[in-house]
Amino acid sequence: MHLELKGIIPPMVTPLTKDKKLDDQGLQRLIEHLISGGVNGIFLLGSNGEAPSLSYGLRKELVVKACRHVDKRVPVLVGITDASLEACLEMANHAKTSGADVVVVAPPYYFPITEAEMLDYLNILVPQLPLPFLLYNIPSCTKMQLSVKIVERARKLGALGIKDSSGDIAVLHTFLETFAHLPQFVVFTGTEAFLPETMANGGHGAIAGGANFFPAMFVQFYEACIAGDKAKIIDIGTMVNQLYHTVYSVGKYGSRYTMGIKCAVSILGICGDEMAPPFKKFSPRDRKRIKDLINGLKKKGAN
């Protein structure tokens, strides 16, 4: 398969059973839902996949079964970020043997690190990776905002591109201005509402959590940006912004974004909404709010 990263790549939720094991049937339904929606890839074990909360055994099982079911229809990206270098490499090698296409690398979490330490880390890690890699900027989870210097070093080491989940439009613009014109280096936004701005400035798409439940809508959003269809960009952009103020904002939990996505997927009957500890699924009252919001957006054409 020719590897081309662009468009809409959902950071897939991890379907779990009530006893916190992998939900095989839910996984298959979710993958088919995403691919039939036209997505351009699938990202496993990101923050919406609850990766740090899952056992290593479950993570590996997910990668094996997801790659098998995707069967090379779209690229599969696997998050390997860990506090331990050895654990990153172990997951990277497992992703390779399972048939994944790309690994996704963020700074090791827990300890705050300096720019110099991150540069050294990349110099050690990257030559040992068995697959191409995408860099991941998510300072809310790693305690580090990736600098242009770090991204440039990653690019020279062979990075395919970067996903920016800083949520800061100024940071995204800096990456776009610096790297979007370079051949073979992609810039994705992790903030769905920034997709039009990203595409207008040479970016390549979005790794969009909402594409778990409305994949076709996000694909249409991307295609409208490519076509310069301003009316459709405004129309879909309005619905995407509604997600931020509704589905992603239920409850007072720091995890409400991921909880909202998983709840929405379950309301569509694709998989359950069980969360890995320390998180838990929404209360019946909050779940009803999500259901009403999803149904309201569907009436407006979201799909």
Short mmCIF file of the C-alpha atoms (twelve columns), coordinates in Angstrom:
data_MODEL
# 
_entry.id   MODEL 
# 
loop_
_atom_site.group_PDB 
_atom_site.id 
_atom_site.type_symbol 
_atom_site.label_atom_id 
_atom_site.label_alt_id 
_atom_site.label_comp_id 
_atom_site.label_asym_id 
_atom_site.label_seq_id 
_atom_site.Cartn_x 
_atom_site.Cartn_y 
_atom_site.Cartn_z 
_atom_site.pdbx_PDB_model_num 
ATOM 1   C CA . MET A 1   0.000   0.000  0.000  1 
ATOM 2   C CA . HIS A 2   1.323   3.449  -0.964 1 
ATOM 3   C CA . LEU A 3   1.524   5.423  2.276  1 
ATOM 4   C CA . GLU A 4   -0.063  8.851  1.992  1 
ATOM 5   C CA . LEU A 5   -1.114  10.708 5.108  1 
ATOM 6   C CA . LYS A 6   -3.810  13.319 4.573  1 
ATOM 7   C CA . GLY A 7   -7.451  14.038 5.228  1 
ATOM 8   C CA . ILE A 8   -9.409  12.834 8.242  1 
ATOM 9   C CA . ILE A 9   -7.822  10.300 10.566 1 
ATOM 10  C CA . PRO A 10  -9.888  9.498  13.674 1 
ATOM 11  C CA . PRO A 11  -8.031  8.884  16.950 1 
ATOM 12  C CA . MET A 12  -10.097 5.772  17.548 1 
ATOM 13  C CA . VAL A 13  -11.681 5.045  20.915 1 
ATOM 14  C CA . THR A 14  -10.913 1.634  22.385 1 
ATOM 15  C CA . PRO A 15  -14.092 -0.467 22.748 1 
ATOM 16  C CA . LEU A 16  -14.194 -2.198 26.132 1 
ATOM 17  C CA . THR A 17  -16.515 -4.719 27.733 1 
ATOM 18  C CA . LYS A 18  -17.995 -4.282 31.211 1 
ATOM 19  C CA . ASP A 19  -15.109 -6.299 32.658 1 
ATOM 20  C CA . LYS A 20  -12.624 -3.959 30.894 1 
ATOM 21  C CA . LYS A 21  -11.520 -6.405 28.224 1 
ATOM 22  C CA . LEU A 22  -11.334 -5.624 24.524 1 
ATOM 23  C CA . ASP A 23  -14.756 -5.701 22.869 1 
ATOM 24  C CA . ASP A 24  -13.989 -7.615 19.669 1 
ATOM 25  C CA . GLN A 25  -17.382 -7.159 18.037 1 
ATOM 26  C CA . GLY A 26  -17.509 -3.493 18.963 1 
ATOM 27  C CA . LEU A 27  -14.027 -3.042 17.518 1 
ATOM 28  C CA . GLN A 28  -15.054 -4.565 14.194 1 
ATOM 29  C CA . ARG A 29  -18.230 -2.470 14.003 1 
ATOM 30  C CA . LEU A 30  -16.302 0.695  14.831 1 
ATOM 31  C CA . ILE A 31  -13.639 0.069  12.186 1 
ATOM 32  C CA . GLU A 32  -16.303 -0.600 9.547  1 
ATOM 33  C CA . HIS A 33  -18.157 2.550  10.616 1 
ATOM 34  C CA . LEU A 34  -15.000 4.623  10.166 1 
ATOM 35  C CA . ILE A 35  -13.937 3.136  6.854  1 
ATOM 36  C CA . SER A 36  -17.445 3.304  5.381  1 
ATOM 37  C CA . GLY A 37  -17.463 6.977  6.418  1 
ATOM 38  C CA . GLY A 38  -14.504 7.583  4.112  1 
ATOM 39  C CA . VAL A 39  -11.726 8.260  6.615  1 
ATOM 40  C CA . ASN A 40  -8.136  8.380  5.366  1 
ATOM 41  C CA . GLY A 41  -6.573  6.389  8.198  1 
ATOM 42  C CA . ILE A 42  -7.077  5.165  11.754 1 
ATOM 43  C CA . PHE A 43  -4.993  6.200  14.771 1 
ATOM 44  C CA . LEU A 44  -4.873  3.629  17.583 1 
ATOM 45  C CA . LEU A 45  -3.777  4.274  21.167 1 
ATOM 46  C CA . GLY A 46  -3.956  8.028  21.234 1 
ATOM 47  C CA . SER A 47  -5.413  9.986  24.118 1 
ATOM 48  C CA . ASN A 48  -8.976  9.276  22.911 1 
ATOM 49  C CA . GLY A 49  -7.973  5.610  22.813 1 
ATOM 50  C CA . GLU A 50  -7.161  5.883  26.564 1 
ATOM 51  C CA . ALA A 51  -3.745  4.367  25.861 1 
ATOM 52  C CA . PRO A 52  -2.021  5.212  29.187 1 
ATOM 53  C CA . SER A 53  -4.917  3.625  31.106 1 
ATOM 54  C CA . LEU A 54  -4.754  0.303  29.255 1 
ATOM 55  C CA . SER A 55  -2.539  -2.658 30.125 1 
ATOM 56  C CA . TYR A 56  0.280   -3.428 27.713 1 
ATOM 57  C CA . GLY A 57  -1.407  -6.726 26.937 1 
ATOM 58  C CA . LEU A 58  -4.671  -5.044 25.952 1 
ATOM 59  C CA . ARG A 59  -2.837  -2.438 23.862 1 
ATOM 60  C CA . LYS A 60  -1.054  -5.179 21.941 1 
ATOM 61  C CA . GLU A 61  -4.270  -7.146 21.473 1 
ATOM 62  C CA . LEU A 62  -5.979  -4.037 20.098 1 
ATOM 63  C CA . VAL A 63  -3.196  -3.399 17.580 1 
ATOM 64  C CA . VAL A 64  -3.183  -6.999 16.343 1 
ATOM 65  C CA . LYS A 65  -6.964  -7.219 15.928 1 
ATOM 66  C CA . ALA A 66  -7.423  -3.737 14.495 1 
ATOM 67  C CA . CYS A 67  -4.693  -4.206 11.893 1 
ATOM 68  C CA . ARG A 68  -6.139  -7.574 10.951 1 
ATOM 69  C CA . HIS A 69  -9.617  -6.132 10.487 1 
ATOM 70  C CA . VAL A 70  -8.506  -2.987 8.650  1 
ATOM 71  C CA . ASP A 71  -6.569  -5.285 6.309  1 
ATOM 72  C CA . LYS A 72  -4.595  -2.459 4.657  1 
ATOM 73  C CA . ARG A 73  -7.707  -0.633 3.457  1 
ATOM 74  C CA . VAL A 74  -6.404  2.547  5.113  1 
ATOM 75  C CA . PRO A 75  -3.142  3.334  6.926  1 
ATOM 76  C CA . VAL A 76  -3.028  2.361  10.602 1 
ATOM 77  C CA . LEU A 77  -1.129  4.646  12.982 1 
ATOM 78  C CA . VAL A 78  -0.183  3.401  16.455 1 
ATOM 79  C CA . GLY A 79  0.656   5.582  19.437 1 
ATOM 80  C CA . ILE A 80  3.757   4.296  21.213 1 
ATOM 81  C CA . THR A 81  4.358   7.139  23.673 1 
ATOM 82  C CA . ASP A 82  5.431   5.969  27.121 1 
ATOM 83  C CA . ALA A 83  7.514   7.136  30.045 1 
ATOM 84  C CA . SER A 84  10.045  4.415  29.205 1 
ATOM 85  C CA . LEU A 85  12.145  4.307  26.040 1 
ATOM 86  C CA . GLU A 86  12.160  0.506  26.119 1 
ATOM 87  C CA . ALA A 87  8.362   0.384  26.341 1 
ATOM 88  C CA . CYS A 88  8.100   2.722  23.328 1 
ATOM 89  C CA . LEU A 89  10.360  0.481  21.283 1 
ATOM 90  C CA . GLU A 90  8.564   -2.666 22.394 1 
ATOM 91  C CA . MET A 91  5.235   -1.243 21.216 1 
ATOM 92  C CA . ALA A 92  6.795   0.044  17.997 1 
ATOM 93  C CA . ASN A 93  8.124   -3.400 17.153 1 
ATOM 94  C CA . HIS A 94  4.784   -4.957 18.022 1 
ATOM 95  C CA . ALA A 95  3.047   -2.467 15.711 1 
ATOM 96  C CA . LYS A 96  5.407   -3.453 12.915 1 
ATOM 97  C CA . THR A 97  4.829   -7.195 13.295 1 
ATOM 98  C CA . SER A 98  1.059   -6.613 13.551 1 
ATOM 99  C CA . GLY A 99  0.937   -4.858 10.189 1 
ATOM 100 C CA . ALA A 100 0.647   -1.200 11.231 1 
ATOM 101 C CA . ASP A 101 2.021   1.496  8.929  1 
ATOM 102 C CA . VAL A 102 3.131   4.381  11.163 1 
ATOM 103 C CA . VAL A 103 3.993   4.943  14.814 1 
ATOM 104 C CA . VAL A 104 3.121   8.178  16.604 1 
ATOM 105 C CA . VAL A 105 5.647   9.700  19.000 1 
ATOM 106 C CA . ALA A 106 5.055   12.332 21.691 1 
ATOM 107 C CA . PRO A 107 7.484   13.371 24.437 1 
ATOM 108 C CA . PRO A 108 7.718   10.827 27.265 1 
ATOM 109 C CA . TYR A 109 5.191   11.797 29.915 1 
ATOM 110 C CA . TYR A 110 5.384   12.163 33.723 1 
ATOM 111 C CA . PHE A 111 8.752   13.947 34.137 1 
ATOM 112 C CA . PRO A 112 9.015   17.471 32.731 1 
ATOM 113 C CA . ILE A 113 11.909  17.528 30.251 1 
ATOM 114 C CA . THR A 114 13.927  20.234 28.520 1 
ATOM 115 C CA . GLU A 115 14.295  20.908 24.818 1 
ATOM 116 C CA . ALA A 116 17.848  19.531 24.928 1 
ATOM 117 C CA . GLU A 117 16.631  16.328 26.594 1 
ATOM 118 C CA . MET A 118 13.900  15.894 23.980 1 
ATOM 119 C CA . LEU A 119 16.419  16.338 21.186 1 
ATOM 120 C CA . ASP A 120 18.655  13.689 22.766 1 
ATOM 121 C CA . TYR A 121 15.630  11.413 23.190 1 
ATOM 122 C CA . LEU A 122 14.771  11.647 19.502 1 
ATOM 123 C CA . ASN A 123 18.402  10.962 18.560 1 
ATOM 124 C CA . ILE A 124 18.264  7.738  20.581 1 
ATOM 125 C CA . LEU A 125 14.712  6.626  19.774 1 
ATOM 126 C CA . VAL A 126 14.278  7.305  16.072 1 
ATOM 127 C CA . PRO A 127 17.156  5.195  14.665 1 
ATOM 128 C CA . GLN A 128 15.647  2.196  16.465 1 
ATOM 129 C CA . LEU A 129 12.083  2.627  15.172 1 
ATOM 130 C CA . PRO A 130 10.998  -0.107 12.746 1 
ATOM 131 C CA . LEU A 131 8.323   2.049  11.077 1 
ATOM 132 C CA . PRO A 132 7.942   5.624  9.806  1 
ATOM 133 C CA . PHE A 133 6.849   8.015  12.542 1 
ATOM 134 C CA . LEU A 134 4.595   11.012 13.054 1 
ATOM 135 C CA . LEU A 135 5.440   13.518 15.772 1 
ATOM 136 C CA . TYR A 136 2.698   14.428 18.249 1 
ATOM 137 C CA . ASN A 137 2.460   17.743 20.092 1 
ATOM 138 C CA . ILE A 138 0.098   17.417 23.071 1 
ATOM 139 C CA . PRO A 139 1.475   19.591 25.889 1 
ATOM 140 C CA . SER A 140 -1.586  19.100 28.094 1 
ATOM 141 C CA . CYS A 141 -0.534  15.463 28.570 1 
ATOM 142 C CA . THR A 142 3.264   15.585 28.249 1 
ATOM 143 C CA . LYS A 143 4.256   18.823 30.026 1 
ATOM 144 C CA . MET A 144 6.156   19.886 26.895 1 
ATOM 145 C CA . GLN A 145 5.263   22.249 24.074 1 
ATOM 146 C CA . LEU A 146 7.284   21.086 21.080 1 
ATOM 147 C CA . SER A 147 9.449   23.841 19.657 1 
ATOM 148 C CA . VAL A 148 10.243  24.461 15.999 1 
ATOM 149 C CA . LYS A 149 13.779  23.274 16.746 1 
ATOM 150 C CA . ILE A 150 12.507  19.915 18.016 1 
ATOM 151 C CA . VAL A 151 10.136  19.461 15.072 1 
ATOM 152 C CA . GLU A 152 12.906  20.352 12.630 1 
ATOM 153 C CA . ARG A 153 15.209  17.782 14.223 1 
ATOM 154 C CA . ALA A 154 12.470  15.149 13.981 1 
ATOM 155 C CA . ARG A 155 11.945  16.050 10.321 1 
ATOM 156 C CA . LYS A 156 15.645  15.619 9.564  1 
ATOM 157 C CA . LEU A 157 15.549  12.251 11.334 1 
ATOM 158 C CA . GLY A 158 12.758  11.183 8.974  1 
ATOM 159 C CA . ALA A 159 9.472   12.225 10.609 1 
ATOM 160 C CA . LEU A 160 6.540   12.130 8.205  1 
ATOM 161 C CA . GLY A 161 4.987   15.154 9.873  1 
ATOM 162 C CA . ILE A 162 3.348   16.436 13.030 1 
ATOM 163 C CA . LYS A 163 -0.033  16.361 14.710 1 
ATOM 164 C CA . ASP A 164 -0.586  19.520 16.735 1 
ATOM 165 C CA . SER A 165 -3.002  19.103 19.638 1 
ATOM 166 C CA . SER A 166 -1.893  22.197 21.512 1 
ATOM 167 C CA . GLY A 167 -5.289  23.804 20.923 1 
ATOM 168 C CA . ASP A 168 -3.371  27.042 20.305 1 
ATOM 169 C CA . ILE A 169 -3.974  28.555 16.866 1 
ATOM 170 C CA . ALA A 170 -0.738  30.575 17.117 1 
ATOM 171 C CA . VAL A 171 1.302   27.405 17.695 1 
ATOM 172 C CA . LEU A 172 -0.430  25.697 14.778 1 
ATOM 173 C CA . HIS A 173 0.300   28.681 12.530 1 
ATOM 174 C CA . THR A 174 3.967   28.558 13.485 1 
ATOM 175 C CA . PHE A 175 4.167   24.906 12.429 1 
ATOM 176 C CA . LEU A 176 2.268   25.604 9.211  1 
ATOM 177 C CA . GLU A 177 4.430   28.585 8.290  1 
ATOM 178 C CA . THR A 178 7.626   26.679 9.019  1 
ATOM 179 C CA . PHE A 179 6.891   23.219 7.634  1 
ATOM 180 C CA . ALA A 180 3.751   23.022 5.470  1 
ATOM 181 C CA . HIS A 181 5.623   24.000 2.285  1 
ATOM 182 C CA . LEU A 182 8.164   21.193 2.676  1 
ATOM 183 C CA . PRO A 183 7.607   18.145 0.448  1 
ATOM 184 C CA . GLN A 184 6.650   14.929 2.221  1 
ATOM 185 C CA . PHE A 185 6.139   16.626 5.630  1 
ATOM 186 C CA . VAL A 186 2.519   16.784 6.753  1 
ATOM 187 C CA . VAL A 187 0.902   19.042 9.327  1 
ATOM 188 C CA . PHE A 188 -2.324  17.849 10.959 1 
ATOM 189 C CA . THR A 189 -4.441  19.708 13.457 1 
ATOM 190 C CA . GLY A 190 -5.835  17.830 16.426 1 
ATOM 191 C CA . THR A 191 -8.353  20.637 16.982 1 
ATOM 192 C CA . GLU A 192 -11.265 19.954 14.652 1 
ATOM 193 C CA . ALA A 193 -12.475 23.559 14.479 1 
ATOM 194 C CA . PHE A 194 -9.055  24.574 13.100 1 
ATOM 195 C CA . LEU A 195 -9.410  22.415 9.967  1 
ATOM 196 C CA . PRO A 196 -10.336 25.242 7.556  1 
ATOM 197 C CA . GLU A 197 -7.474  27.386 8.849  1 
ATOM 198 C CA . THR A 198 -5.123  24.419 8.596  1 
ATOM 199 C CA . MET A 199 -6.050  23.620 5.001  1 
ATOM 200 C CA . ALA A 200 -5.982  27.267 3.925  1 
ATOM 201 C CA . ASN A 201 -2.380  27.524 5.112  1 
ATOM 202 C CA . GLY A 202 -0.934  24.419 3.479  1 
ATOM 203 C CA . GLY A 203 -1.855  21.798 6.071  1 
ATOM 204 C CA . HIS A 204 -2.970  18.287 5.312  1 
ATOM 205 C CA . GLY A 205 -5.990  17.461 7.479  1 
ATOM 206 C CA . ALA A 206 -7.215  16.697 10.978 1 
ATOM 207 C CA . ILE A 207 -6.839  13.862 13.441 1 
ATOM 208 C CA . ALA A 208 -10.373 14.457 14.623 1 
ATOM 209 C CA . GLY A 209 -11.974 12.800 17.643 1 
ATOM 210 C CA . GLY A 210 -15.483 13.565 16.427 1 
ATOM 211 C CA . ALA A 211 -14.851 11.424 13.353 1 
ATOM 212 C CA . ASN A 212 -15.339 8.418  15.650 1 
ATOM 213 C CA . PHE A 213 -19.093 9.029  15.542 1 
ATOM 214 C CA . PHE A 214 -19.604 11.330 12.503 1 
ATOM 215 C CA . PRO A 215 -16.823 10.224 10.117 1 
ATOM 216 C CA . ALA A 216 -18.623 11.160 6.908  1 
ATOM 217 C CA . MET A 217 -19.324 14.683 8.178  1 
ATOM 218 C CA . PHE A 218 -15.663 15.296 8.912  1 
ATOM 219 C CA . VAL A 219 -14.624 13.861 5.558  1 
ATOM 220 C CA . GLN A 220 -17.098 16.247 3.901  1 
ATOM 221 C CA . PHE A 221 -15.617 19.101 5.975  1 
ATOM 222 C CA . TYR A 222 -12.127 18.246 4.673  1 
ATOM 223 C CA . GLU A 223 -13.353 17.902 1.084  1 
ATOM 224 C CA . ALA A 224 -15.141 21.257 1.311  1 
ATOM 225 C CA . CYS A 225 -11.857 22.839 2.435  1 
ATOM 226 C CA . ILE A 226 -10.045 21.276 -0.520 1 
ATOM 227 C CA . ALA A 227 -12.735 22.490 -2.942 1 
ATOM 228 C CA . GLY A 228 -12.933 25.946 -1.402 1 
ATOM 229 C CA . ASP A 229 -16.677 25.519 -0.881 1 
ATOM 230 C CA . LYS A 230 -17.200 28.383 1.555  1 
ATOM 231 C CA . ALA A 231 -20.892 27.773 2.117  1 
ATOM 232 C CA . LYS A 232 -20.318 24.125 3.021  1 
ATOM 233 C CA . ILE A 233 -17.315 25.007 5.200  1 
ATOM 234 C CA . ILE A 234 -19.501 27.406 7.181  1 
ATOM 235 C CA . ASP A 235 -22.378 24.935 7.369  1 
ATOM 236 C CA . ILE A 236 -20.308 21.995 8.617  1 
ATOM 237 C CA . GLY A 237 -18.058 24.248 10.681 1 
ATOM 238 C CA . THR A 238 -21.112 25.415 12.595 1 
ATOM 239 C CA . MET A 239 -21.961 21.806 13.488 1 
ATOM 240 C CA . VAL A 240 -18.350 21.080 14.476 1 
ATOM 241 C CA . ASN A 241 -18.346 24.119 16.759 1 
ATOM 242 C CA . GLN A 242 -21.593 22.865 18.298 1 
ATOM 243 C CA . LEU A 243 -19.785 19.668 19.286 1 
ATOM 244 C CA . TYR A 244 -17.367 21.709 21.398 1 
ATOM 245 C CA . HIS A 245 -20.197 23.397 23.244 1 
ATOM 246 C CA . THR A 246 -22.360 20.281 23.593 1 
ATOM 247 C CA . VAL A 247 -21.013 16.726 23.233 1 
ATOM 248 C CA . TYR A 248 -17.502 17.664 24.394 1 
ATOM 249 C CA . SER A 249 -18.698 19.795 27.288 1 
ATOM 250 C CA . VAL A 250 -21.061 17.569 29.272 1 
ATOM 251 C CA . GLY A 251 -20.141 17.322 32.940 1 
ATOM 252 C CA . LYS A 252 -17.258 18.823 34.889 1 
ATOM 253 C CA . TYR A 253 -14.726 16.109 34.134 1 
ATOM 254 C CA . GLY A 254 -11.302 16.790 32.665 1 
ATOM 255 C CA . SER A 255 -11.914 13.654 30.612 1 
ATOM 256 C CA . ARG A 256 -15.285 14.852 29.279 1 
ATOM 257 C CA . TYR A 257 -14.013 15.143 25.686 1 
ATOM 258 C CA . THR A 258 -13.075 11.449 25.479 1 
ATOM 259 C CA . MET A 259 -16.098 10.430 27.547 1 
ATOM 260 C CA . GLY A 260 -18.378 12.394 25.244 1 
ATOM 261 C CA . ILE A 261 -16.918 10.777 22.127 1 
ATOM 262 C CA . LYS A 262 -17.218 7.270  23.538 1 
ATOM 263 C CA . CYS A 263 -20.745 7.924  24.741 1 
ATOM 264 C CA . ALA A 264 -21.737 9.254  21.307 1 
ATOM 265 C CA . VAL A 265 -20.353 6.153  19.587 1 
ATOM 266 C CA . SER A 266 -22.311 3.943  21.977 1 
ATOM 267 C CA . ILE A 267 -25.538 5.886  21.371 1 
ATOM 268 C CA . LEU A 268 -25.140 5.078  17.676 1 
ATOM 269 C CA . GLY A 269 -25.033 1.377  18.647 1 
ATOM 270 C CA . ILE A 270 -21.466 0.810  17.467 1 
ATOM 271 C CA . CYS A 271 -19.763 -0.158 20.728 1 
ATOM 272 C CA . GLY A 272 -20.220 0.359  24.442 1 
ATOM 273 C CA . ASP A 273 -19.172 3.398  26.472 1 
ATOM 274 C CA . GLU A 274 -17.173 1.597  29.158 1 
ATOM 275 C CA . MET A 275 -14.099 3.601  30.163 1 
ATOM 276 C CA . ALA A 276 -10.772 2.365  31.496 1 
ATOM 277 C CA . PRO A 277 -10.087 3.367  35.121 1 
ATOM 278 C CA . PRO A 278 -9.646  5.962  36.517 1 
ATOM 279 C CA . PHE A 279 -12.376 7.252  34.195 1 
ATOM 280 C CA . LYS A 280 -15.957 6.051  34.130 1 
ATOM 281 C CA . LYS A 281 -18.859 6.409  31.747 1 
ATOM 282 C CA . PHE A 282 -21.443 9.150  32.049 1 
ATOM 283 C CA . SER A 283 -24.391 8.942  34.413 1 
ATOM 284 C CA . PRO A 284 -27.787 8.117  32.843 1 
ATOM 285 C CA . ARG A 285 -28.718 11.809 33.016 1 
ATOM 286 C CA . ASP A 286 -25.576 12.964 31.211 1 
ATOM 287 C CA . ARG A 287 -25.907 10.117 28.716 1 
ATOM 288 C CA . LYS A 288 -29.418 11.354 27.867 1 
ATOM 289 C CA . ARG A 289 -27.984 14.823 27.253 1 
ATOM 290 C CA . ILE A 290 -25.444 13.353 24.815 1 
ATOM 291 C CA . LYS A 291 -28.185 11.344 23.096 1 
ATOM 292 C CA . ASP A 292 -30.349 14.435 22.640 1 
ATOM 293 C CA . LEU A 293 -27.376 16.390 21.280 1 
ATOM 294 C CA . ILE A 294 -26.390 13.649 18.825 1 
ATOM 295 C CA . ASN A 295 -29.955 13.250 17.611 1 
ATOM 296 C CA . GLY A 296 -30.251 16.993 17.158 1 
ATOM 297 C CA . LEU A 297 -27.096 17.138 15.053 1 
ATOM 298 C CA . LYS A 298 -28.243 14.169 12.973 1 
ATOM 299 C CA . LYS A 299 -31.435 16.058 12.130 1 
ATOM 300 C CA . LYS A 300 -29.234 18.876 10.853 1 
ATOM 301 C CA . GLY A 301 -27.447 16.475 8.511  1 
ATOM 302 C CA . ALA A 302 -24.489 15.254 10.571 1 
ATOM 303 C CA . ASN A 303 -23.446 11.715 9.691  1 
# 
